[in-house]
Amino acid sequence: MKKLLFIALLSLAASGVAAQTLNVDSLLAVLNNKNLKPDEEFEIYKHLCDYYQSADNEKLFEYAQKMLEIAPKTSEKQRVIGFAHLLLGKAYRSKFDFDQAINHFNTALDIMRSINNIPTEMSILSDFGILYAEKGMYEKSIEYNLNALTLADKTNDKEYQANILAHIGQLYQTLNNYDLALQYFEKMKVIVEEINSPVINCFSNYYLGNFYYEVREKDKASDYLLKALDNSRSISDKNMEAAALFGIAQLNYNFETKDLDKAEKYATEALQVAEESKIFATTMYA
């Protein structure tokens, strides 16, 4: 279960978690406007793809294909083609068609490097990292994440630095290399405290709670998981709320100092919240 949960959270973190308030109907209505310019059409497809990454993989595939079709008419043809291939790679990865995903990611990477689009290049490298984690190739995943981290350091993108450091920490944790995992988590923590982003605070506290749970430091694990729970509720993230609740339930069940009443309470809450979040519910029951 740890591997499945880890991959689901990586995917959510890398995508930034699509906005819950996106008015899809309004965007679709705008698409029906025959006077819409290709560049405007691209931006709408981009928003729809961002949303459907976590909501409907078939829709993600559909709008990424449409983006590719309109690319020749846009003012930044290469950039649009690159984005389309990145999104198609994500869609194929979600279908576990890794060969197709790799092909699209490589095409996107070549294009973005040719036009010096560093932010999207970082995103592609991170997506490669997720793909290889899903394949169980953790060392290769670390390699891609380190390449993404190099670019994030060059551009001084603090949020991306924190995300990638968290990913690398989780990967080393999965490999049971706890010393290296903690090094990357500590680097992440410094940056997270500096930028003070509610979303990244939530993921950071969850990762640290999960880490200390695994190395059997119950008090630290409890402290971070409770913080993650508060964070998740403040940003209305049901996936992370369920993850934190489930982590606290495990904490009260799997240590020698058990508290079965608390474990049952938090597990029940986790399952209730999970019903509102199909992605996490599927992961948690696996």
N, C-alpha and C positions, 0 to 999 in steps of 0.2 A: 504493500500500500504506500510505503514511503516514496518509492520511485514514481508512482502514478501521481501522487499529490504534488511532489516536487515539480514534475513536468507541467502540471496544470497551472501552478503558481508562476513558474517561469514564463509560460505563454501569456498569462495575464499581465505580468510585469512588463515584458518586452513590448506588448501592444499598447500599454498605457491604459488598458481597460476602457473600451468604447463608452462614450458618454451615454448615461441612461436617459437623458432628456432630449436626445436627438429626435427631431420631428421628421420621421421618415416620410410620412404622407405629404408633408409640405415640399420636401425635396423631390419626390416623385412627380408632384404637380408641376413644379418648375421645369422638370425634364420634358414635359409635354409642350412646352413653349417652343414653337417652330423657329422663333427668332433667336434662340439661345446660341451664343458663340461657342466654338469648340473648346476654348480655354475655360469658359464657364461650365460647360458640360463636364470637363475633366475634374474640376473642383467638386462638383456634385457627386460624381462617381467615387472620388477619393473619400468624401465624407461617408458615403454609403458603405464603402468597403471597410472603413475604420469601424463602423457600427457592426457590420455583419461578421467581422472576424470572430466575435464572441457570441454571435446570435444565430447565424445560419450560414454554414459553409457553402451550400449550393448557391446562395445569393452572392456570397463573396466571389465565387468563381464566375458567376454571370456578369457582375459589374466590372470585374477585372478584365474579362474578355471584351466588354463594350469599350472600356478604356483603351485597350490595345487597338481596337477598330478605329477609334477617332483620332488616335495619335498623329497620323500624317497630316491632319488638318490643324493641329495646334501650333502655337508659336514656339514651343519648346519640345519638338518632336522626340528627341532622344530622351529627355527627362521623363516624359509621359510613358514612353515605351519601357523605360527602366522601372518606373513605378508599377506598371502593369505586370511585368515579369516577376517583380518582388511579390506582389499580391497573389499571382497565380502560384508562385512557389509556396506561399503560406497555405493556399487552398489545397494543393496537392499534399503538403505535409500533414494537414489535418485528416486527409484520407489515407495516410500512411503509405502513399505512393512516393517513396523517398527518392527514387531515381528521377522521376519527373520534377520533383521539388528541387533537387540539386541542379538539374539543367536550367530551370527558370532562375534560381538564385545566382548561378554563375553568369547567366546572360545579364541579369540586373547588375551584378557586381562589375562586370566589364564596362557596361554603359556608364554607370555612376562614376567609376574611376576615370573614364575618358573625358567626362565633363566636370571633373573635380567636385562632385557633390558629396562632400565628406559626411554630413549628417545621415544621408541615406545609405552611404557605404557602411557606416557604423551599424545601422539597423540591419542590413543584410548579413553582416558578420555575426551579429547577435542571433539572427534567425538560423544561420548555419549552426551556431552553438546549441540552440534548442533542438534542431533536427538530430544532431549527433548524440545529444543526451537521450532523446527518444529512442535512438537506435542502441543505446547502452554503450556508446563509444565515448566515455567520459573524458579521456585524455585529449581526444580530438576536439571535443566540445570546449575544453579549457583553452586549447590552442586558438580557436576562433575568437573566444571571448577575450583572450589576452590581446589579440590583434585589434579588436574593437576598443579595448581599454586604452591602447596606445593612441588611437585617434581621439578618444574622449579627452585624454590628457593634453593632447596638442591643442584641441579647441577649447579646453577648460570648461567642458560641459559637465557641470557638477551633478545634475540629476542622472545623466547617463553614466557617469563614473560610479555613482552609488549603486545603480542598478546592476552594472556589470560586475562590480566587486561582490555584490550579493550573490550573483549567479556563480561566480568562481568559488566563493566560499561554500555554497551548497554542493557544488560538484566535488570539491575536495572532501566535504563531509560524507558524500555518497561513497567516495573511495576510502572512507575511514582514516583519512589523513587529517586528524583533528587539529594538529598544530598549525598546518598551513591554512586550514579552513578558518581557524580563529584569527589568524593574521589578516586575512582578507575581510572578515567580518568587522574587525577592529578598524581597519581603514575605511570601510563603508560607514561605520558608526560616526567617525569624525566628520565625514562629509555630510551625512544626514543631519547632524546637529547644526552644521553650518547653514544649510539651505532651509531647514525646517519646513519641508513639504509634508502636509498631512498624509498624502497617499504613500509617499516613500517612507515616512515614519512608521506607517502601518506595516508595510512589508518588512522593514528593517527589524522592528520589534518581534514580528512573527518568526523571521529567520533565526534571530538570536535565541528566542524562546525554544524553538525546535532544536537548535544546536545544543543548548544547555540541558535540554531533556535527554538528548542522546548521550551526552557525556556524564549523565546522572548527577547534575547539580540542580536539585529540585527547587531551591529558593530562587536562584537566578532565573530558571526556566519559568517559574510561576510569575515572577515580576514582569518579565518581558511579554509573556502570553496575555497577561491581564492588560498590559499597556496596548498590545495589539488589538485586543477586544474593544477597548475604549476607542482606539483610533478608527477601527472598522465601522463602529456605530456612528462616529462623528462624520464620516464621509459616506455613510449609507452603502457600504460595500458588503453585500450579503455573502459573497464567496469567502471573503476574508473573515467575516464574523463567524461563519460556520467552521472555518479552519481553526480559528483561535479557540472557540468553544470546545471543539473536538480535542484539541491539544490539551486544554485544561482538564478535560474529562480523563484523558489518558494519564495525565500527570497524577491525578488523584486515585487512579486504579493500579498503575503499574509499579509504584514505588513501595518499599517496605512499609512506610508510614501511610497506609491506605486510608482514604476517607470515601467509603463506598456511596454514602448519601450524596456527597458533592459530585462524585464521578457520575452517578445516575442523573443528577440534576443537569449538569453541563452537557452530558451526552444527549439527553432528551431535547434540550434547547438546540443543540447542534443539528439534530435530525429535523427539527421543526424549521429552522432557518434554511437548511439544505433543500427542503421542499420548494423553497422560493428561488433556488439557484440550481438549475438542472446540471450545469457543468460540474459544479463541485459535488452535487449529490451522486452523480455517476461515478466520480472519482472516489468518493469516500466509501461507497458500498463495494468497490472493486476488491 
